[in-house]
Structure formats: structure tokens, C-alpha cells
């Protein structure tokens, strides 16, 4: 039996009816989760994504544009033109980087956003070694530090190799001046790519009154008249801008952004769907228990749930006792 064969599953299931959202593609592989549907056991395919598979989600696609066209020049990072995001989970022990992209010059751009000082660079070095090995490309790594951090190492000498990153300390940038510049541009009916990050990162820069700066950001975002540019600002805000906010402010920020941005609305729905997916994953053992209790064979239950045969054999013994 192959996992993509509905007929094979139907022959071995109590019900040969399948819900209308059943779907198959040639992309495989698929795993199945089983749930109780109209008092019958039915099979529902869902996509099984491995940790190293690229996830071109809504936010990363928007960020690819948000950080391009000179936008990073607002924080002193020049020559970055991104083309596509890369997987952030790397082979071997599933190390995870913050964000990585392929650049227009075909090099890789690795971006980390830190709210605490990195005491040494061994972790970033390991990330970059894995990235380089996986993609066979040179890497440029930039570390953005929140205003609470004023110094951090930028070089690491391990004897056989020297490693270097570009540190950007947002404490050196004036958040009030950044918001003033965005305000002037909006009043003059102008917009510059750098304004995306001036607005998105202002709360992570040095500001006189953080509460007042927060209110200014909320007031300025809806004034970005171009809908696409507004979405790019929102994508950057949701990624970088809420790191140091309290729960109440973070919730208010997201609520206000959903009023003015389609991407914020889409991300909320994606989050809900991811929550449902996690729930399905956590329910695999219960699904297996139900199927075994109904007398379905271990091999089928293993294919359907993804659980190992040995674990299912043990579960079946427990059910029979």
C-alpha cells in the first residue's frame, strides 16, 4: 500500500466515505492523521514537513522585500538586496538560525536580532558553518542588537580560522529622530525604503519616552498610503518591533496592525492554523489508541500516524490487558 492511495485505505477502513476536503498531490510524502468523523474512522491527509524544508510563509516573503532596496541603510548596513528566504532549520541536530536569505549576488545573508548581549560567537559560527556546508556559498552575517545592548564581540579566533560578524547597535541610533524623519516624508507625500526600518525599529532604538514612541508608531503606520509598503512595514514591525513590549502593548500593536494591514490578518489566520496543526500532532497517540481499539492492524496504524511499530505494539499490549 502506498500513502497516496485512497483506495487502499478505504478497503481497510470501516467507512469508504471521505470528507470533501480530502486531497492528493504528486508532491509527497504525506502522513495521515485519523479522527472520528460522523462516528466513523476516516483518513485525512496532511502535509508532513521536515525541519530542513524551506518554509516560504507570508511573513518571510514580505520581509524579503522589506529589507531590500536599500532599506537596511537606515541602520548602516549597505549593499543588501535579497531574492529569496532560506530554511532556518539546518541539518544535524536541527540548529536554527534567526533568518537567512539568498542575495542578488548569490551570496547568503544571515540576520540575527538580539535583545541580549552575545558573550561569544561560537553559536553563530556553528550556524554559518552549517549554512555554508549546506548551500556551498559565502555568508554575510549581521547581528542587530536592541538598544539595551551597547557592546558585543564581532570577531572570533579559533586558531585554524577567524570568524567575523557585523554588529549593529540600535542604541547608537535615535528612535525619535527616525520617527521625525518618517513623519516629514509622509507629510511631503514621500516614501523611502529606509523608512520601513526607521518605523519598524524605532522602538528598539534609543528613545526619550518609550510609551510616547509606541503611540507615534501606532499613529504613523496607517498613514503609509501605499498598501504594499504598509504591509512591508507591518512585516518588519511584527518581526523586530515588538521584542521588548509588554504583553498588553504587544497585543494592542497586533490588534491595531490587523486593522490596517492584510498581512497582519493573514498571519493571524496562519497562527490559528499552526495551532490546529500542533493539536493534530499531539493527538497522534490518541488516534493510534482509537484505531488499535477498533482492531486495525499495527502496520496500517503506523503508516497513518507516523508512530513506530514497536511503540504501537506496546500500546496494543496495554489495551489488551
N, C-alpha and C positions, 0 to 999 in steps of 0.2 A: 504493500500500500504506500502511496506517496502522499505527502502532506497536502498537495494541491488537488487531490481527488475528492470531490464532494460525494461521488457515488460510493466510494469505498467506505467513507464514514457513515453514509446513510444506511448501508447494508448492515452495519454493526451497531446502529443506534436504535433505541426504541421508537423514535419518530423519524420519518423520512421527509418531514417538512422542515424548511429552513426559513428563518426570518428574512424580511425583504432587504436588510442591509448586508446580506452575505455578498462577498465579493472576492474575486481571484484576479491576480495579475501574473505575468510571467517573470516578475522581478525576484520572487522568493529570496531567502527562505521564509516560511511562515511558521508560526506556532499557533496553537489553538487554545482558547480558554473556553470552558464549558460552564454554562449556568442553567438554572432552572427557568424554562420559558414555557408558559402555558401548561405547567405541570408535566412537561416532558424534558428530557435531556436533549439539548440542541448544541450544535457546534458552531462557534463563531470564530472566524479567523481574525487575527490582528497581527500587525506587522511587528516582527521581532527585530529590534535594532541593537546591534552590538555597540560596545563602548567606543570603538575606533571608527564608527561610521559617521561621516560628515552630517551635521545637523544644520541645514540651511533654513533656520527658522526666521520668523518675521523680524525679530529684533536684530539678528546678526546681518541680515540683508540690508536693513536700514542703516546700521552702524557702518557698514562698508562704505556707504555714500556719505554718512555724517562726518567721518573722519578724513575724507578725501577732499580734493580741490583746494588744498591749502588750509583746511580747517585747523589742523594741528599747529599751524604757525602762530595761532593765538597763545600757545603755551611754549613757543620757542622750538618746536620740532618741525624741521623743514624737509622737503623732498619726499613726502609720503603720498603715494597715490595707490589706493587699494583696489583690487579687482575681484577677489572672492575670499570668503572666510574659509578657514580650515578646521578640521576636527580638533577639539580641545582636549580630548582624552587620547593619550598616547599609548602605544603598545608597551608591554612589560609593566606589570603592577599598576596599570591604568593611572599613570600620572596625569594630572590635569592642569593645563595652563589656563590663565585667565581668558585671553583672546589671541588669536593668531590669524593672519591673512597672507595671501599671496599678493605681492605688489606688482605694479605695472611693469617694472623692470625684471620681473620673475624671481626676485628675492623674497624672503619671508619677513613679515613684520610681526613681532611678538610684543604685546602690550599687557602690562600688569598695572593694576590700580591698588595701591596700598594705603591703608589708614594707619598702619603701624610700621615702625622702622624695621627694615630687614637687617638683621645683625650680620649676616654674611651672605654670599651669593651662591652657595653650593646648590641650593634648591633650584634657582633659575638656571644655573649651569647645566644641571641634570635635565631640566626641561628642554633646553636648547640643543643639547646633545641628542636627545630623542627626536626632536623636530628635524635636525639636520640629517640624522640617520634615516628617518622615515621618508623625507622629501628630497634628500640629496641636494639641498640648496643652502646658500649662506643666509644668515639670520641677522636682523637688526632688532635689538631688544630695548624697549623704552619702559621705564618704571615711573608712573605718576604717583607722587606722594601727596596725601591730603595735607592741609595747612598745619595740622598738629605736628607734622614731621619736618624738621629743618635740616637734617643731615643723615646720610646713609652711604654705605660703601658703593663704589662704582667699578672697582677692579678686584679681581681675584687671581692670585698667582698660585698654581698648584705644582709648580716646578716644571712639569712637562708641557704645560700650556698656560697661557694668560687669557683671562676672560674679562670682558668689559661690557657694561650696560650704560645707557643714557638715563640719568636721573633727572626728573623734572619735579622741582619742589614748588607746589602751588602756594606755599607760604611766601614765596618771593613775588607773587602776583597779587595785585589789588582787585579784589572782587567788586568793590564799589565802583572803581574806575571802569572795570569791564562792563558792568551794568549801565553805567553812564554812556559808554560808547554805543552799546546796543540801542539805548534809548534815542541817542542822537541819530543813528542810522534809520531807525523806524520813523522818527519824526520827519526826516528828509526823504522818506519813501525809498530808502536804500537798504540793501542787504548784502552782506559779505559772508563767504563760507566760514571765516573765523568767528562770526557772530554766533554760530551754532554752539561752539565750545565756550565762548565767553558766557553765554546764557546758561549752558548746562553745567559748567564747572564753577560758576561764581560762588556757590555755597561751599565749595571745597577750598576756595582761596581765602586770603586774609580779608576779613570784613569787619567794619566797626561794630555793627549790630546784626547778629545772625538772624534774629527774628524779623527785623526790618528787611534784610536782604531776601529772606524767604518770601515775604509778601510781594516784593518787587518782581521776583522771578515769576510768581503766580500771575501777576498783572501783565507782564511783558509777553509771555508765551502766546496768549490769544491774539496779540497784536501783530504777530507774524502773518502777513496776509497770504503769502503763498502756501497752499495746503501741503505741498510736498516738503518744503523747507520746514514747516511747522512740525511735520512728522519726524523729520531728521533731528530736530532739536529735542523732541519728546523722547526719541530712541536714546539719545545721549544722556538726557536727564534721568531716564529710568535706569540706565546702566551705571552712571557715575554720580548723579546729583543727589541721591537720597541716602548715601552711605552713612552719614553722620546725623541723620534726622532721627528724632524720637518716633515712636510708633504712631502717635496721633498726627504728627506732621507728615509722616510718610504716607499714611492713609489719606490725608487731605490732599496731598500732592497728587497721588494717583487718581483720586476722585475728580479733581479739577482737570487733570490732563485728559481723562476719558471724555470730558465734555467738549473738548476742542480738537481731539485727535483720533482718527480712525485706528491708528496703530496701537494706541493705548487700549482701545476697545478690543481689538483683535488679540492683544497679548493677554487680556483678562480671560477671554474665552479659551485661549491656548492653555492658560494656567489651570482652568477648571478641567479641561480635558486631560491634562497631565495628572491631575489629582485622581480622576476616574481611572486612568491607566495604572497608577500606583495601587489603587484599591483592587484592581483586577489581578495585578501581580501578587499582592498579599493574600488574595483569595485562592491561589492555586492549590494549596494543601487541602482546603475545604472542598474544592471542586473534585480533587482526586479521591477524597474520602467518600463523597457522594457517588461517584462513578463506581468505585470498588464495592460499595454497599449494594449497588444495583447489579452486581455480578459481571461487570465489564472487565475484560482481560487486562492484565498488567501492561502488556506491550502497547495496547491502544491508549491506556491512561497516560503512559509515559510520553507517547507522541503528542497527545492532546495538551498535557500540562507542562511538558518540558522537565518534569521531575525524574530523577534517575530510577531505574528499575529496582535497584537494591533498596532504596528508600520506600518505594511503593510496596515491595514485598513485605517489608517490616510493618508498614501501615495496614496491609491486608491481614497479617497475623494478629495485630492488635484488634482489628474489627471482628475477627472470628472468635476471639476469646470472650 
